[in-house]
Amino acid sequence: MKKIFILFLITLFGSSILSAKSVEHKKVKKENLKEKHLKEQMQREKKFAKEQKFYKGKEYDLSAQKVDPKDLDSIPIIEPENDFDMTDVYRDDI
């Protein structure tokens, strides 16, 4: 009878240790997952900040690319070679 009781206690104690390790492992895994998501979000924020810096354009000097309106008069107007009439598309008798 004592052997059965001792065996039962050892089994109970062993299962409680395994369950404690499992809970601890889940906790560590959850913390690692949170840390991973946090790093990913930080990378997204850095990318967003870099894109916003580009889109705002405060640090870019585009004055060299400005066009003088007087120069536009010297550019010849190119006429289209053929006029496309959209009514031909909708005609049924063709």
FIDRENDREN-520186 format. One line per 8 residues: their letters; for each residue z, x, y of C-alpha. Coordinates in Angstrom, 3 decimals. Layout:
a> Z X Y ~ ...
# end
This chain:
mkkifilf> 0.000 0.000 0.000 ~ 0.822 2.859 2.354 ~ -2.574 4.435 1.666 ~ -4.380 1.228 2.607 ~ -2.316 0.896 5.776 ~ -2.951 4.545 6.734 ~ -6.660 4.174 5.953 ~ -6.766 1.043 8.113
litlfgss> -5.030 2.870 11.003 ~ -7.397 5.840 10.731 ~ -10.405 3.512 10.742 ~ -9.039 1.585 13.712 ~ -8.220 4.776 15.607 ~ -11.639 6.289 14.835 ~ -13.503 3.199 15.959 ~ -11.493 3.055 19.193
ilsaksve> -12.361 6.703 19.916 ~ -16.047 6.039 19.262 ~ -16.000 2.976 21.472 ~ -14.297 4.933 24.268 ~ -16.961 7.629 24.004 ~ -19.651 4.962 24.064 ~ -18.196 3.378 27.203 ~ -17.916 6.798 28.841
hkkvkken> -21.484 7.612 27.846 ~ -22.710 4.330 29.346 ~ -20.807 5.064 32.546 ~ -22.341 8.546 32.817 ~ -25.776 7.151 32.018 ~ -25.370 4.485 34.698 ~ -24.293 7.101 37.260 ~ -27.279 9.283 36.359
lkekhlke> -29.578 6.303 36.771 ~ -28.089 5.520 40.188 ~ -28.520 9.149 41.232 ~ -32.131 9.134 40.033 ~ -32.902 5.944 41.988 ~ -31.190 7.363 45.050 ~ -33.334 10.516 44.902 ~ -36.493 8.435 44.483
qmqrekkf> -35.577 6.296 47.478 ~ -34.868 9.394 49.560 ~ -38.329 10.734 48.671 ~ -39.879 7.429 49.748 ~ -37.970 7.565 53.034 ~ -39.210 11.120 53.695 ~ -42.785 10.058 52.983 ~ -42.421 7.006 55.227
akeqkfyk> -40.988 9.125 58.055 ~ -43.864 11.584 57.724 ~ -46.430 8.766 57.816 ~ -44.784 7.150 60.831 ~ -44.829 10.479 62.621 ~ -48.579 10.634 61.991 ~ -49.275 7.032 62.986 ~ -47.325 7.245 66.225
gkeydlsa> -49.295 10.340 67.180 ~ -46.873 11.572 69.807 ~ -47.243 15.187 68.715 ~ -51.029 15.201 68.622 ~ -53.134 16.250 71.595 ~ -56.409 14.351 71.436 ~ -57.514 15.021 74.997 ~ -60.200 17.441 73.757
qkvdpkdl> -61.869 14.577 71.888 ~ -62.238 12.285 74.889 ~ -65.774 11.282 75.867 ~ -66.983 11.341 79.435 ~ -68.581 7.965 80.290 ~ -71.336 9.770 82.241 ~ -72.469 11.478 79.038 ~ -72.991 8.124 77.335
dsipiiep> -75.917 7.306 79.631 ~ -77.922 10.251 78.300 ~ -77.698 9.066 74.684 ~ -80.828 7.119 73.695 ~ -80.435 3.647 72.268 ~ -81.799 3.443 68.745 ~ -83.579 0.194 68.057 ~ -83.569 -1.126 64.489
endfdmtd> -86.851 -0.692 62.650 ~ -86.817 -4.129 61.101 ~ -85.077 -7.262 62.199 ~ -83.266 -9.021 59.423 ~ -83.343 -12.765 59.686 ~ -80.503 -14.445 57.827 ~ -82.352 -17.756 57.625 ~ -84.603 -16.319 54.896
vyrddi> -81.582 -15.984 52.668 ~ -80.756 -19.674 52.769 ~ -84.272 -21.035 52.308 ~ -84.979 -22.873 49.063 ~ -88.780 -22.832 49.207 ~ -89.174 -19.080 48.665
# end
